[in-house]
Amino acid sequence: MKKKLLIPLLFFIHSALFAQAPIIDSLKKQLATDLPDSVRVLSLMRLAVNYEGIDTMESAKAYRAAIAFAKSKKMGYQLGVIFQNYHFLFINRGFYGEAEKYLDSAFVLIEAVNTPKAKESLAMIYGSYGAVERYKGNYQKAIESFLTSVSIFESLNKPERIITPLLNVSGLYKEMNEYEKQEMYAAIALTAAKKSGNIEKLFMPYSYLVYGLIMQNKFEQAKPYFDSAKFYYTQNVPYEALVSFNLVGGLLYMNLNKLDSAEYFFRQSLLIAQKYSSVFSITQSKLQLGRVLTMKKEFAAAEKILLEALEEIKKTKEPGQFLIAYDYLSRFYEESGNSNLSLKYHKLFKEVSDSISSDKNKRFATELEMKFETEKKETQLKLQELELKRKNTLNYFLSAGIAALMLISILGYRNYRHKQKLQLQRITELETQQQLAATEAVLKGEEQERTRLAKDLHDGLGGMLSGIKYSMNTMKGNLILTPDNAQAFERSMDMLDSSIKEMRRVAHNLMPEALVKFGLDTALKDFCNDIHQSGALNVTYQSVGLQGKEPDQTTTITIFRIVQELLNNTLKHAAAKNAVVQINRTDEQLSVTVEDDGRGFNTALLQHSGGIGWSNIQNRVEFMKGTLDVQSAEGKGTSVHIEMNI
């Protein structure tokens, strides 16, 4: 049975400009002096932000002063940024309509400024639109807004900024119980976090990915990702995220029937929640801890903590919490042998469940009514617009005729220029196709030669060596040898065995049998396990989306050779102890990541590298029309990330 708990969404917060704002008294002193207009409006805005959460009235007063000043100085962009921040006051108080109005005003003012900084502000506004729509229960609109934010940040080449909106989308799909999509967007966020090069950004994507896999009952698959999340666990993330991580860890181990580990993580979440006095998180932690203690047959401790949680829920009166508490208490008394109390709490569970369903139906009916009224008003507005357009049509005809003549002239010139560009582009494409064809021929020839050599070694030389071994064993029984000669004979037999094993290893590396018979996922898993078991390097292999969706043979061989070469480089040059190989496939894209904790290097040296191995990797990536990103520094390990369309 799936066991649900809530993970808080990470919605857009204020710009990093205000993350380390000076204290309020210092800002007041600064504002009492003569300041340039740009500095004064910024200081007023900082003052308003710093008052948030301390004194809402003073915060609103400072915002209004900033708005008045910006308007008086006709500072359009700054006014837009003020409106963008002002909306947070209304979101925090639940006035979503007012928040949306200020976002609309901010959007109009900032959109008029065509600069990268303004586009970044627009991306943040779309993120805030997503938060507003989520609070209003319009999940699809919220997802569209967050994805628009992602698109803008991508156009600005800011991979670090797309992580939060992608996690918001993942969280929304979690609330909609669409856990495959939650997993997919968490995986995309993880790829973006790796690409950003900021390791502190890896914790949350791993956590969301684990939760999505757990809710699909993929507990064994979730375990490696949870271990990766633990690796990046830090106190720098919001405490709600730390609580959620430990709750997810407890849930994972509870389903893997590792109850001691589950109890540890639930107690950790309880300690963090109590430290920050988060009533909701305290209650959730106690409920899950009570369930684990029940499963461990520690009935006295389980009953005590479950009843404590129920008393706290009676104060907050949150229906979802009641539902979990009554369910866990009913199961507790059933397993501890008290059927009367088990029946009592089961009836209470049923009553709350029916009540929640009824509330949802009422809310759905209200939403339909509001939708009907909105559509009615939109229809009236459209009729008015049509009438206005009819009156203005005649005026447009004359100007349209003149514009058409000018447009025809311009288009004629542009058409001529466009044909020239198309010819140049076609020439470039033909050259590129020839280069790709040459590369493909080289790679195919290389693989054919590898296959031939592997077959010759295994079937030819391998058979000959095995025959020699058999003949020498037969000869040994017919010879009378001195002790020294017998010892020399045994050493020769050992050397022959080693030669056969080495020949088979070389043949296997040239063309792994698992790659041909079982596909990429199995072949990579076997390859990584062989290195791991050899003791030379601790290799962890993880894959998402490859099960039942193997790429074509060319792609399969190319990816295997790339991973093989990268791990060989790690073994030869990195002096690493641990390495991670991750393969992630979505519908149209496949990404490969190989990371190690070795000595690292200066990536600028790759531009002048004459090594055959690195050249082979680059050629294979270019052949697949993929992208290659290498992140490394001396003493900080190496991360190679490859993306390609399939």
SELO-458539 format. One line per field, with one value per residue (C-alpha): x, y, z negated; residue in one letter; residue number from 1. Coordinates in nm, 2 decimals. Each point is the difference from the previous one (the first is absolute). Layout:
<recs>
u <- c(X ...)
v <- c(Y ...)
w <- c(Z ...)
lumvo <- c(a ...)
drenke <- c(NUM ...)
</recs>
This chain:
<recs>
u <- c(0.00 0.13 0.05 -0.04 0.16 0.03 0.32 -0.01 0.04 0.29 -0.17 0.19 0.13 0.14 0.29 0.35 0.05 -0.19 0.13 0.26 -0.19 0.14 -0.19 -0.29 0.16 0.29 -0.23 -0.20 0.32 0.10 -0.33 0.03 0.30 0.02 0.01 0.00 -0.35 0.10 0.15 -0.30 -0.26 0.21 0.04 -0.38 -0.06 0.25 -0.16 -0.34 0.14 0.17 -0.32 -0.18 -0.07 0.08 -0.26 -0.23 -0.14 0.35 0.10 -0.31 0.08 0.36 -0.13 -0.25 0.28 0.22 -0.29 -0.07 0.37 0.05 -0.31 0.11 0.34 -0.16 0.22 -0.21 0.23 0.06 -0.38 -0.05 0.25 -0.18 -0.33 0.16 0.11 -0.31 -0.22 0.17 -0.18 -0.34 0.10 0.10 -0.34 -0.19 -0.12 0.09 -0.21 0.18 0.34 -0.09 -0.08 0.34 0.17 -0.19 0.12 0.35 -0.01 -0.11 0.27 0.28 -0.09 0.05 0.37 0.19 0.30 0.13 -0.07 -0.36 -0.05 0.13 -0.26 -0.27 0.10 -0.03 -0.35 -0.11 0.12 -0.21 -0.30 0.05 0.00 -0.32 -0.18 0.12 -0.15 -0.32 -0.01 0.05 0.28 0.01 0.04 0.26 0.20 -0.02 0.13 0.29 0.10 -0.01 0.24 0.23 -0.01 0.11 0.28 0.12 0.01 0.22 0.23 -0.07 -0.03 0.02 -0.32 -0.22 0.05 -0.26 -0.29 0.07 -0.03 -0.32 -0.14 0.11 -0.17 -0.32 -0.01 0.05 -0.30 -0.20 0.12 0.17 0.32 0.16 0.00 0.12 0.29 0.07 0.02 0.20 0.25 0.01 0.07 0.27 0.16 -0.02 0.16 0.29 0.05 0.00 0.31 -0.14 0.00 -0.23 -0.28 0.01 -0.17 -0.36 -0.02 0.13 -0.26 -0.29 0.11 0.01 -0.35 -0.14 0.16 -0.13 -0.36 0.03 0.12 0.35 0.17 0.32 0.04 -0.05 0.27 0.31 -0.15 -0.07 0.36 0.10 -0.23 0.17 0.34 -0.12 -0.19 0.08 -0.15 0.00 -0.33 -0.34 -0.10 -0.32 0.22 0.20 -0.32 -0.14 0.33 0.00 -0.37 0.07 0.30 -0.22 -0.27 0.26 0.15 -0.35 -0.10 0.33 -0.08 0.32 -0.19 0.30 0.11 -0.35 -0.03 0.33 -0.11 -0.35 0.17 0.23 -0.29 -0.17 0.31 0.03 -0.37 0.01 0.31 -0.20 -0.33 -0.18 -0.32 -0.10 0.34 0.01 -0.34 0.10 0.33 -0.19 -0.26 0.26 0.22 -0.31 -0.06 0.36 -0.02 -0.32 0.17 0.29 -0.26 0.11 -0.37 0.03 0.23 -0.21 -0.33 0.15 0.14 -0.31 -0.23 0.23 -0.02 -0.38 -0.03 0.21 -0.21 -0.32 0.15 0.08 -0.31 0.17 -0.22 0.30 0.18 -0.31 -0.03 0.36 -0.03 -0.33 0.14 0.32 -0.19 -0.25 0.29 0.19 -0.29 -0.07 0.36 0.03 -0.32 -0.27 -0.27 -0.25 0.23 0.12 -0.37 -0.05 0.29 -0.09 -0.35 0.16 0.23 -0.30 -0.19 0.29 0.07 -0.37 0.01 0.30 -0.16 -0.31 0.20 0.18 -0.33 -0.14 0.32 -0.02 -0.36 0.10 0.29 -0.23 -0.24 0.29 0.12 -0.34 -0.03 0.35 -0.07 -0.33 0.19 0.27 -0.27 -0.14 0.34 0.06 -0.32 0.10 0.34 -0.15 -0.22 0.30 0.20 -0.28 0.00 0.38 0.03 -0.06 0.27 0.24 -0.04 0.18 0.29 0.01 0.03 0.30 0.16 -0.05 0.19 0.29 -0.01 0.01 0.31 0.17 -0.10 0.14 0.34 -0.02 -0.09 0.31 0.22 -0.18 0.08 0.37 0.00 -0.18 0.27 0.28 -0.19 -0.05 0.38 0.07 -0.25 0.16 0.34 -0.13 -0.17 0.32 0.19 -0.27 0.01 0.37 -0.02 -0.27 0.21 0.30 -0.20 -0.18 0.33 0.15 -0.29 0.02 0.37 -0.05 -0.26 0.23 0.29 -0.21 -0.13 0.35 0.14 -0.27 -0.07 0.35 0.27 -0.22 -0.06 0.37 0.11 -0.27 0.13 0.35 -0.11 -0.18 0.30 0.24 -0.23 0.00 0.37 0.05 -0.15 0.24 0.32 0.23 0.12 0.25 -0.14 0.16 -0.13 -0.35 0.00 0.11 -0.27 -0.27 0.12 -0.04 -0.35 -0.09 0.15 -0.21 -0.32 0.08 0.05 -0.34 -0.17 0.17 -0.09 -0.37 0.01 0.13 -0.25 -0.28 0.11 0.01 -0.36 -0.19 -0.23 -0.26 -0.02 -0.10 -0.24 -0.16 0.05 0.15 -0.14 0.12 0.34 0.08 -0.12 0.23 0.29 -0.03 -0.04 0.32 0.20 -0.16 0.07 0.36 0.06 0.17 -0.30 -0.33 -0.25 -0.37 -0.23 -0.35 -0.24 -0.35 -0.23 0.21 -0.21 -0.18 0.12 0.34 0.15 0.09 0.32 0.21 -0.09 0.04 0.36 0.09 -0.12 0.17 0.33 -0.02 -0.07 0.28 0.25 -0.10 0.03 0.34 0.12 -0.12 0.20 0.31 0.02 -0.24 0.12 -0.36 -0.16 -0.37 -0.18 -0.36 -0.15 -0.35 -0.21 -0.33 -0.24 -0.31 -0.23 0.24 0.33 0.26 0.26 0.32 0.18 0.33 0.14 0.30 0.16 0.35 0.27 -0.17 0.17 -0.02 -0.26 0.17 0.27 -0.26 0.02 0.36 -0.03 0.15 -0.12 -0.17 -0.25 -0.14 0.00 -0.21 -0.25 -0.04 -0.04 -0.27 -0.20 0.02 -0.11 -0.31 -0.05 0.02 0.14 0.30 0.05 0.31 0.01 0.32 0.26 0.31 -0.08 -0.37 -0.07 -0.14 -0.36 -0.06 -0.36 -0.11 -0.35 -0.12 -0.33 -0.11)
v <- c(0.00 0.35 0.23 0.37 0.30 0.36 0.15 0.38 0.17 0.24 0.31 0.30 0.23 0.35 0.08 -0.09 0.38 0.00 -0.32 0.18 0.32 0.25 0.04 0.23 0.27 0.03 0.04 0.28 0.19 -0.04 0.13 0.31 0.12 0.13 -0.29 -0.04 -0.09 -0.36 -0.06 0.15 -0.21 -0.31 0.08 0.05 -0.33 -0.18 0.16 -0.13 -0.35 0.00 0.09 -0.30 -0.26 0.26 0.28 -0.03 0.35 0.16 -0.22 0.12 0.36 -0.03 -0.16 0.28 0.26 -0.19 -0.01 0.38 0.09 -0.22 0.15 0.35 -0.06 -0.20 -0.30 -0.26 -0.31 0.07 0.04 -0.34 -0.16 0.16 -0.14 -0.34 0.00 0.17 -0.30 -0.22 0.19 -0.09 -0.37 -0.04 0.13 -0.21 0.29 -0.17 0.23 0.31 -0.18 -0.08 0.36 0.12 -0.27 0.11 0.36 -0.12 -0.21 0.29 0.24 -0.25 -0.15 0.35 -0.02 -0.24 -0.09 -0.34 0.13 0.09 -0.35 -0.16 0.21 -0.12 -0.36 0.06 0.16 -0.31 -0.20 0.21 -0.04 -0.37 0.03 0.21 -0.25 -0.29 0.17 0.05 -0.37 0.06 -0.26 -0.01 0.38 -0.01 -0.27 0.21 0.31 -0.19 -0.15 0.34 0.12 -0.30 0.09 0.36 -0.10 -0.26 0.27 0.21 -0.30 -0.02 -0.37 0.06 0.22 -0.27 -0.25 0.16 0.04 -0.36 -0.12 0.20 -0.18 -0.33 0.08 0.10 -0.33 -0.17 0.18 -0.11 -0.36 -0.02 -0.15 -0.10 0.36 0.11 -0.24 0.13 0.37 -0.08 -0.19 0.30 0.23 -0.23 0.02 0.38 0.00 -0.21 0.23 0.31 -0.13 0.11 -0.32 0.17 -0.01 -0.38 -0.09 0.10 -0.16 -0.33 0.03 0.06 -0.28 -0.24 0.10 -0.05 -0.35 -0.09 0.09 -0.23 -0.28 0.00 -0.03 -0.18 0.25 0.29 -0.11 0.11 0.34 0.03 -0.08 0.27 0.25 -0.09 0.08 0.36 0.04 0.34 0.23 0.28 -0.11 0.12 -0.20 -0.12 -0.17 -0.17 -0.12 -0.13 -0.18 -0.19 -0.08 -0.14 -0.20 -0.15 -0.08 -0.17 -0.22 -0.08 -0.14 -0.19 -0.15 0.15 0.13 0.12 0.22 0.13 0.08 0.19 0.23 0.06 0.10 0.24 0.16 0.04 0.17 0.25 0.08 0.06 0.22 0.23 -0.04 -0.12 -0.15 -0.17 -0.16 -0.11 -0.17 -0.17 -0.13 -0.14 -0.17 -0.18 -0.08 -0.15 -0.22 -0.13 -0.08 -0.19 -0.21 -0.06 -0.13 0.28 0.06 0.21 0.26 -0.01 0.06 0.29 0.19 -0.06 0.13 0.31 0.06 -0.03 0.26 0.25 -0.06 0.08 0.35 0.06 -0.19 -0.09 -0.27 -0.17 -0.04 -0.15 -0.25 -0.13 0.00 -0.20 -0.24 -0.07 -0.03 -0.24 -0.22 0.04 -0.14 -0.27 -0.12 0.04 -0.21 0.27 -0.06 0.24 0.30 -0.10 0.01 0.33 0.17 -0.17 0.16 0.34 -0.05 -0.08 0.31 0.24 -0.17 0.04 0.37 0.08 -0.16 0.21 0.32 -0.07 -0.05 0.33 0.18 -0.15 0.12 0.36 0.00 -0.10 0.28 0.25 -0.13 0.05 0.36 0.08 -0.14 0.20 0.33 -0.09 -0.05 0.34 0.16 -0.18 0.14 0.35 -0.05 -0.12 0.32 0.22 -0.18 0.04 0.38 0.02 -0.23 0.28 0.21 -0.29 -0.06 0.31 -0.04 -0.37 0.07 0.23 -0.24 -0.29 0.18 0.07 -0.36 -0.15 0.20 -0.10 -0.37 0.00 0.11 -0.24 -0.29 0.07 0.00 -0.30 -0.21 0.09 -0.11 -0.33 -0.08 0.06 -0.20 -0.29 0.00 0.00 -0.29 -0.21 0.05 -0.10 -0.31 -0.10 0.04 -0.20 -0.27 -0.03 -0.02 -0.26 -0.21 0.02 -0.09 -0.29 -0.13 0.02 -0.20 -0.26 -0.04 -0.03 -0.27 -0.19 0.02 -0.11 -0.30 -0.09 0.02 -0.19 -0.27 -0.02 0.08 -0.11 -0.34 -0.05 0.09 -0.23 -0.28 0.06 -0.01 -0.33 -0.15 0.10 -0.15 -0.33 0.02 0.05 -0.34 -0.18 0.17 -0.07 0.34 0.09 0.23 0.31 -0.08 -0.08 0.34 0.17 -0.19 0.12 0.36 -0.03 -0.13 0.29 0.25 -0.17 0.04 0.37 0.04 -0.15 0.22 0.31 -0.09 -0.04 0.33 0.18 -0.16 0.09 0.36 0.02 -0.11 -0.08 -0.30 0.17 0.30 -0.21 -0.24 0.21 0.37 0.32 0.00 -0.35 0.04 0.32 -0.15 -0.30 0.22 0.22 -0.30 -0.16 0.31 0.02 -0.36 0.03 0.25 0.25 0.25 0.01 0.05 0.07 -0.04 0.16 0.01 0.16 -0.07 -0.27 -0.29 -0.14 0.31 -0.10 0.25 -0.12 -0.21 0.30 0.21 -0.30 -0.07 0.37 0.06 -0.31 0.10 0.35 -0.13 -0.26 0.26 0.24 -0.26 -0.12 0.37 0.01 -0.32 0.12 0.37 0.10 -0.19 -0.02 -0.22 0.03 0.06 0.03 -0.09 0.13 -0.06 0.19 -0.04 0.21 -0.03 0.18 0.05 -0.21 0.14 -0.17 0.12 -0.14 0.15 -0.08 0.13 0.00 0.26 0.20 0.22 0.33 -0.05 0.26 -0.26 -0.21 0.25 -0.09 -0.37 -0.24 -0.32 -0.25 -0.09 0.35 0.05 -0.32 0.13 0.34 -0.17 -0.23 0.28 0.21 -0.30 -0.03 0.38 0.03 0.25 -0.06 0.18 -0.06 0.15 -0.05 0.18 -0.12 -0.19 0.01 -0.30 -0.01 0.00 -0.07 0.05 -0.09 0.06 -0.13 -0.03 -0.35)
w <- c(0.00 0.09 -0.30 0.09 -0.17 0.10 0.14 0.00 0.34 0.05 0.15 0.14 -0.28 0.02 0.23 -0.14 -0.01 -0.33 -0.15 -0.22 -0.06 -0.26 -0.33 -0.01 -0.21 0.23 0.30 -0.18 -0.07 0.36 0.12 -0.22 0.21 0.35 0.24 0.38 0.13 0.10 -0.35 -0.18 0.18 -0.06 -0.37 -0.04 0.16 -0.23 -0.30 0.11 0.05 -0.34 -0.17 0.14 -0.26 -0.28 0.06 0.30 -0.04 0.00 0.30 0.19 -0.09 0.13 0.32 0.06 -0.06 0.26 0.25 -0.04 0.04 0.31 0.16 -0.08 0.17 0.29 -0.08 0.19 -0.04 -0.37 -0.06 0.17 -0.24 -0.30 0.12 0.05 -0.37 -0.14 0.11 -0.26 -0.28 0.16 0.06 -0.36 -0.12 0.25 0.23 0.32 0.22 -0.12 0.03 0.37 0.07 -0.11 0.20 0.31 -0.06 -0.05 0.32 0.21 -0.13 0.01 0.34 0.16 -0.10 0.24 -0.20 -0.14 -0.35 0.09 0.15 -0.31 -0.20 0.24 -0.06 -0.38 0.06 0.19 -0.30 -0.23 0.23 -0.04 -0.38 0.01 0.23 -0.23 -0.31 0.20 0.09 0.37 0.04 0.38 0.03 -0.28 0.20 0.32 -0.19 -0.16 0.33 0.17 -0.28 0.08 0.38 -0.07 -0.23 0.25 0.28 -0.24 -0.06 -0.37 -0.08 -0.38 0.01 0.17 -0.28 -0.24 0.26 0.12 -0.36 -0.04 0.31 -0.15 -0.33 0.18 0.18 -0.34 -0.14 0.31 -0.07 0.34 -0.14 0.33 0.11 -0.34 0.05 0.35 -0.10 -0.30 0.23 0.23 -0.30 -0.11 0.35 -0.02 -0.35 0.12 0.30 -0.22 -0.18 -0.34 -0.22 -0.26 0.26 0.03 -0.33 0.08 0.35 -0.14 -0.29 0.24 0.23 -0.30 -0.10 0.36 0.02 -0.35 0.09 0.30 -0.24 0.17 -0.34 0.11 0.29 -0.24 -0.24 0.20 0.06 -0.37 -0.07 0.24 -0.17 -0.33 0.15 0.07 -0.33 -0.15 -0.26 0.26 0.15 -0.15 -0.31 0.17 0.26 -0.27 -0.17 0.33 0.08 -0.33 0.04 0.35 -0.14 -0.27 0.25 0.23 -0.27 -0.14 0.34 0.02 -0.34 -0.15 -0.31 -0.21 0.29 0.05 -0.37 0.01 0.29 -0.15 -0.33 0.19 0.17 -0.34 -0.15 0.28 0.00 -0.38 0.03 0.24 -0.18 0.32 -0.13 0.32 0.04 -0.36 0.04 0.33 -0.16 -0.31 0.22 0.21 -0.30 -0.17 0.31 0.00 -0.38 0.07 0.27 -0.25 -0.26 -0.24 -0.09 -0.31 0.17 0.32 -0.18 -0.20 0.30 0.22 -0.27 -0.04 0.37 -0.01 -0.28 0.20 0.31 -0.20 -0.05 0.37 0.12 0.33 0.18 0.18 -0.33 -0.17 0.29 -0.06 -0.38 0.00 0.26 -0.20 -0.34 0.16 0.13 -0.33 -0.21 0.25 -0.02 -0.38 -0.05 -0.10 0.27 -0.17 0.02 0.35 0.12 -0.17 0.17 0.33 -0.01 -0.08 0.30 0.22 -0.12 0.08 0.34 0.10 -0.13 0.21 0.31 -0.06 -0.03 0.32 0.18 -0.13 0.10 0.34 0.04 -0.11 0.25 0.28 -0.09 -0.01 0.33 0.16 -0.13 0.13 0.34 0.01 -0.07 0.26 0.26 -0.06 0.02 0.33 0.15 -0.10 0.16 0.32 0.02 -0.06 0.27 0.26 -0.05 0.04 0.30 0.26 -0.15 0.02 0.37 0.13 -0.23 0.07 0.38 -0.05 -0.24 0.25 0.27 -0.23 -0.13 0.36 0.07 -0.32 0.05 0.35 -0.13 -0.30 0.23 0.21 -0.32 -0.14 0.32 -0.04 -0.36 0.09 0.25 -0.25 -0.26 0.24 0.08 -0.37 -0.06 0.28 -0.15 -0.35 0.15 0.17 -0.33 -0.19 0.27 -0.03 -0.38 0.02 0.24 -0.24 -0.30 0.18 0.13 -0.34 -0.16 0.29 -0.06 -0.38 0.06 0.25 -0.24 -0.30 0.20 0.13 -0.35 -0.17 0.27 0.16 -0.26 -0.29 0.16 0.07 -0.35 -0.15 0.23 -0.12 -0.36 0.06 0.18 -0.28 -0.26 0.20 0.04 -0.37 -0.08 0.24 -0.13 -0.29 -0.13 -0.27 -0.28 0.16 0.34 -0.14 -0.17 0.32 0.19 -0.25 0.03 0.38 -0.04 -0.23 0.26 0.27 -0.21 -0.06 0.37 0.08 -0.26 0.13 0.36 -0.10 -0.18 0.30 0.23 -0.24 -0.01 0.38 0.03 -0.33 0.05 -0.23 0.23 0.30 -0.19 -0.27 0.09 -0.13 -0.36 -0.08 0.17 -0.18 -0.33 0.05 0.11 -0.31 -0.23 0.15 -0.08 -0.35 -0.08 0.12 -0.29 0.22 -0.02 -0.20 0.29 -0.05 0.30 0.03 0.29 0.05 0.30 0.17 -0.11 0.31 0.21 0.13 0.26 0.35 0.05 0.12 -0.30 -0.24 0.12 0.00 -0.35 -0.13 0.15 -0.14 -0.35 0.04 0.10 -0.28 -0.27 0.15 -0.02 -0.37 -0.07 0.17 -0.09 -0.28 -0.30 -0.11 -0.26 0.11 0.33 0.10 0.35 0.06 0.32 0.03 0.29 0.07 0.31 0.24 -0.19 -0.17 -0.25 -0.13 -0.31 -0.13 -0.33 -0.22 -0.31 0.14 0.02 0.28 0.26 0.19 0.27 0.22 0.07 0.19 0.29 0.06 -0.09 0.26 -0.17 0.21 -0.27 -0.04 0.37 0.04 -0.26 0.18 0.34 -0.14 -0.16 0.32 0.20 -0.22 0.03 -0.38 -0.24 -0.23 -0.33 -0.22 -0.36 -0.19 -0.22 -0.16 -0.32 0.06 0.23 0.34 0.15 0.37 0.12 0.35 0.15 0.34 0.18 0.09)
lumvo <- c(m k k k l l i p l l f f i h s a l f a q a p i i d s l k k q l a t d l p d s v r v l s l m r l a v n y e g i d t m e s a k a y r a a i a f a k s k k m g y q l g v i f q n y h f l f i n r g f y g e a e k y l d s a f v l i e a v n t p k a k e s l a m i y g s y g a v e r y k g n y q k a i e s f l t s v s i f e s l n k p e r i i t p l l n v s g l y k e m n e y e k q e m y a a i a l t a a k k s g n i e k l f m p y s y l v y g l i m q n k f e q a k p y f d s a k f y y t q n v p y e a l v s f n l v g g l l y m n l n k l d s a e y f f r q s l l i a q k y s s v f s i t q s k l q l g r v l t m k k e f a a a e k i l l e a l e e i k k t k e p g q f l i a y d y l s r f y e e s g n s n l s l k y h k l f k e v s d s i s s d k n k r f a t e l e m k f e t e k k e t q l k l q e l e l k r k n t l n y f l s a g i a a l m l i s i l g y r n y r h k q k l q l q r i t e l e t q q q l a a t e a v l k g e e q e r t r l a k d l h d g l g g m l s g i k y s m n t m k g n l i l t p d n a q a f e r s m d m l d s s i k e m r r v a h n l m p e a l v k f g l d t a l k d f c n d i h q s g a l n v t y q s v g l q g k e p d q t t t i t i f r i v q e l l n n t l k h a a a k n a v v q i n r t d e q l s v t v e d d g r g f n t a l l q h s g g i g w s n i q n r v e f m k g t l d v q s a e g k g t s v h i e m n i)
drenke <- c(1 2 3 4 5 6 7 8 9 10 11 12 13 14 15 16 17 18 19 20 21 22 23 24 25 26 27 28 29 30 31 32 33 34 35 36 37 38 39 40 41 42 43 44 45 46 47 48 49 50 51 52 53 54 55 56 57 58 59 60 61 62 63 64 65 66 67 68 69 70 71 72 73 74 75 76 77 78 79 80 81 82 83 84 85 86 87 88 89 90 91 92 93 94 95 96 97 98 99 100 101 102 103 104 105 106 107 108 109 110 111 112 113 114 115 116 117 118 119 120 121 122 123 124 125 126 127 128 129 130 131 132 133 134 135 136 137 138 139 140 141 142 143 144 145 146 147 148 149 150 151 152 153 154 155 156 157 158 159 160 161 162 163 164 165 166 167 168 169 170 171 172 173 174 175 176 177 178 179 180 181 182 183 184 185 186 187 188 189 190 191 192 193 194 195 196 197 198 199 200 201 202 203 204 205 206 207 208 209 210 211 212 213 214 215 216 217 218 219 220 221 222 223 224 225 226 227 228 229 230 231 232 233 234 235 236 237 238 239 240 241 242 243 244 245 246 247 248 249 250 251 252 253 254 255 256 257 258 259 260 261 262 263 264 265 266 267 268 269 270 271 272 273 274 275 276 277 278 279 280 281 282 283 284 285 286 287 288 289 290 291 292 293 294 295 296 297 298 299 300 301 302 303 304 305 306 307 308 309 310 311 312 313 314 315 316 317 318 319 320 321 322 323 324 325 326 327 328 329 330 331 332 333 334 335 336 337 338 339 340 341 342 343 344 345 346 347 348 349 350 351 352 353 354 355 356 357 358 359 360 361 362 363 364 365 366 367 368 369 370 371 372 373 374 375 376 377 378 379 380 381 382 383 384 385 386 387 388 389 390 391 392 393 394 395 396 397 398 399 400 401 402 403 404 405 406 407 408 409 410 411 412 413 414 415 416 417 418 419 420 421 422 423 424 425 426 427 428 429 430 431 432 433 434 435 436 437 438 439 440 441 442 443 444 445 446 447 448 449 450 451 452 453 454 455 456 457 458 459 460 461 462 463 464 465 466 467 468 469 470 471 472 473 474 475 476 477 478 479 480 481 482 483 484 485 486 487 488 489 490 491 492 493 494 495 496 497 498 499 500 501 502 503 504 505 506 507 508 509 510 511 512 513 514 515 516 517 518 519 520 521 522 523 524 525 526 527 528 529 530 531 532 533 534 535 536 537 538 539 540 541 542 543 544 545 546 547 548 549 550 551 552 553 554 555 556 557 558 559 560 561 562 563 564 565 566 567 568 569 570 571 572 573 574 575 576 577 578 579 580 581 582 583 584 585 586 587 588 589 590 591 592 593 594 595 596 597 598 599 600 601 602 603 604 605 606 607 608 609 610 611 612 613 614 615 616 617 618 619 620 621 622 623 624 625 626 627 628 629 630 631 632 633 634 635 636 637 638 639 640 641 642 643 644 645 646)
</recs>
